[in-house]
């Protein structure tokens, strides 16, 4: 295998390793449900999520969410394999999505929940607590969408007006 073919799987593996290492640090060093303020709007806050984003679908249970996660990972891998070599941003996005999804899948399979710890807030508002794997998934989705927008903008157009 060439170095170029290992790049994107390497990105996913680095993402998984970094996510799991940080979650281990959170689990071994942070007290559950106690905020550690880093900035006026950012804290570390250890909690568990039994659902997906914003704890949605927690009623499905860990086995159901594991099955859904595996399906999503397989679909994104399929899209990544079908992407063209020049779609660098999309391929990077797919690698980030897969790495983040596998990071959360490991938690769900091992513990029955996902470890979350990043907490954005103000005195009158707060965002859902999330983790690095969620960031990878979100940034990856943005990268794929950006690639699609770039492809659309660079596609040849037939600007001839109809008669």
C-alpha positions as CSV (number, residue, x, y, z in Angstrom):
1,X,0.0,0.0,0.0
2,X,1.3,3.4,-0.8
3,X,1.6,6.2,1.7
4,X,-1.3,8.1,0.0
5,X,-3.6,5.2,0.5
6,X,-2.8,5.0,4.2
7,X,-3.3,8.7,4.8
8,X,-7.1,8.8,5.3
9,X,-7.2,5.5,7.3
10,X,-4.4,7.0,9.4
11,X,-6.4,10.2,10.0
12,X,-9.3,8.0,11.2
13,X,-7.0,5.9,13.5
14,X,-5.3,9.0,15.0
15,X,-8.8,10.4,15.6
16,X,-9.9,7.2,17.4
17,X,-6.8,7.0,19.5
18,X,-6.9,10.7,20.5
19,X,-10.6,10.5,21.3
20,X,-10.2,7.4,23.5
21,X,-7.1,8.7,25.2
22,X,-8.9,12.0,26.2
23,X,-12.0,10.0,27.3
24,X,-9.7,7.9,29.5
25,X,-8.2,11.0,31.0
26,X,-11.7,12.4,31.7
27,X,-12.9,9.1,33.2
28,X,-9.8,8.9,35.5
29,X,-9.4,12.5,36.5
30,X,-12.7,14.4,36.4
31,X,-15.5,14.0,39.0
32,X,-18.9,13.2,37.5
33,X,-21.2,16.2,37.0
34,X,-18.7,18.8,38.4
35,X,-17.8,21.6,36.0
36,X,-14.1,22.6,35.7
37,X,-14.3,26.1,34.3
38,X,-11.6,26.7,31.6
39,X,-12.9,30.0,30.2
40,X,-16.1,32.0,31.0
41,X,-17.9,30.1,28.3
42,X,-16.1,26.7,28.3
43,X,-15.9,24.0,30.9
44,X,-15.0,20.4,31.3
45,X,-18.0,18.5,32.6
46,X,-18.0,14.7,32.8
47,X,-21.3,13.1,31.9
48,X,-22.7,10.1,30.1
49,X,-24.9,10.1,27.0
50,X,-27.0,7.0,26.4
51,X,-28.5,8.4,23.2
52,X,-27.0,10.2,20.2
53,X,-26.8,13.9,19.7
54,X,-28.6,15.8,22.5
55,X,-29.4,12.3,24.0
56,X,-32.0,11.6,21.2
57,X,-33.0,8.0,20.7
58,X,-31.8,6.8,24.1
59,X,-34.9,4.7,24.1
60,X,-33.4,2.5,21.3
61,X,-30.9,1.1,23.8
62,X,-27.2,0.5,23.4
63,X,-27.5,-2.6,21.1
64,X,-29.8,-0.7,18.7
65,X,-27.5,2.3,18.7
66,X,-24.5,0.1,18.1
67,X,-26.3,-1.4,15.1
68,X,-27.2,2.0,13.7
69,X,-23.6,3.2,14.3
70,X,-22.2,0.2,12.4
71,X,-24.7,1.0,9.5
72,X,-23.7,4.6,9.4
73,X,-19.9,3.7,9.5
74,X,-20.5,1.2,6.6
75,X,-22.4,3.8,4.6
76,X,-19.8,6.5,5.1
77,X,-17.0,4.0,4.2
78,X,-18.9,3.2,1.0
79,X,-19.2,6.9,0.1
80,X,-15.5,7.4,0.9
81,X,-14.5,4.5,-1.3
82,X,-16.6,5.8,-4.2
83,X,-15.2,9.3,-3.9
84,X,-12.8,10.5,-6.6
85,X,-9.1,10.9,-5.9
86,X,-9.4,14.7,-6.3
87,X,-12.0,15.1,-3.6
88,X,-9.5,15.6,-0.9
89,X,-11.8,17.6,1.4
90,X,-14.5,15.0,1.2
91,X,-12.1,12.2,1.8
92,X,-10.7,14.0,4.8
93,X,-14.3,14.6,6.0
94,X,-15.1,10.9,5.6
95,X,-12.0,9.9,7.6
96,X,-13.0,12.3,10.4
97,X,-16.6,11.0,10.4
98,X,-15.5,7.4,10.5
99,X,-12.9,8.1,13.3
100,X,-15.5,10.0,15.4
101,X,-18.2,7.4,14.9
102,X,-15.8,4.5,15.8
103,X,-14.6,6.5,18.9
104,X,-18.2,6.8,20.1
105,X,-19.0,3.2,19.1
106,X,-16.2,1.9,21.3
107,X,-17.7,3.7,24.3
108,X,-21.2,2.5,23.6
109,X,-20.0,-1.1,23.1
110,X,-17.8,-1.1,26.1
111,X,-19.9,0.9,28.6
112,X,-23.4,1.2,27.2
113,X,-23.0,5.0,26.9
114,X,-20.7,7.6,25.4
115,X,-18.4,9.7,27.6
116,X,-19.0,13.5,27.0
117,X,-17.0,16.3,28.6
118,X,-16.9,19.5,26.5
119,X,-19.4,22.1,27.8
120,X,-20.1,25.5,26.1
121,X,-22.2,27.8,28.2
122,X,-23.0,31.4,29.3
123,X,-24.8,32.5,32.5
124,X,-28.2,32.3,30.7
125,X,-27.6,29.6,28.0
126,X,-25.8,26.3,27.6
127,X,-25.1,23.9,24.7
128,X,-25.2,20.1,24.9
129,X,-22.2,18.5,26.5
130,X,-20.2,16.7,23.8
131,X,-16.8,15.1,23.1
132,X,-13.9,15.1,20.6
133,X,-15.5,12.3,18.5
134,X,-18.6,14.5,18.1
135,X,-16.3,17.4,16.9
136,X,-14.7,15.0,14.4
137,X,-18.1,14.0,13.1
138,X,-19.3,17.6,12.8
139,X,-16.1,18.9,11.2
140,X,-16.1,15.9,8.8
141,X,-19.7,16.5,7.8
142,X,-18.8,20.2,7.1
143,X,-15.8,19.2,5.0
144,X,-18.0,16.8,2.9
145,X,-20.6,19.5,2.4
146,X,-17.9,22.0,1.5
147,X,-16.5,19.6,-1.1
148,X,-19.9,19.2,-2.6
149,X,-20.3,23.0,-2.8
150,X,-16.9,23.4,-4.4
151,X,-17.8,20.7,-6.9
152,X,-21.1,22.4,-7.7
153,X,-19.4,25.8,-8.1
154,X,-16.8,24.4,-10.5
155,X,-19.1,22.3,-12.6
156,X,-19.6,23.5,-16.2
157,X,-22.8,25.2,-16.8
158,X,-24.9,25.6,-19.9
159,X,-25.7,29.3,-19.7
160,X,-27.4,29.4,-23.0
161,X,-30.8,31.1,-22.7
162,X,-33.8,29.1,-24.0
163,X,-35.4,30.5,-27.2
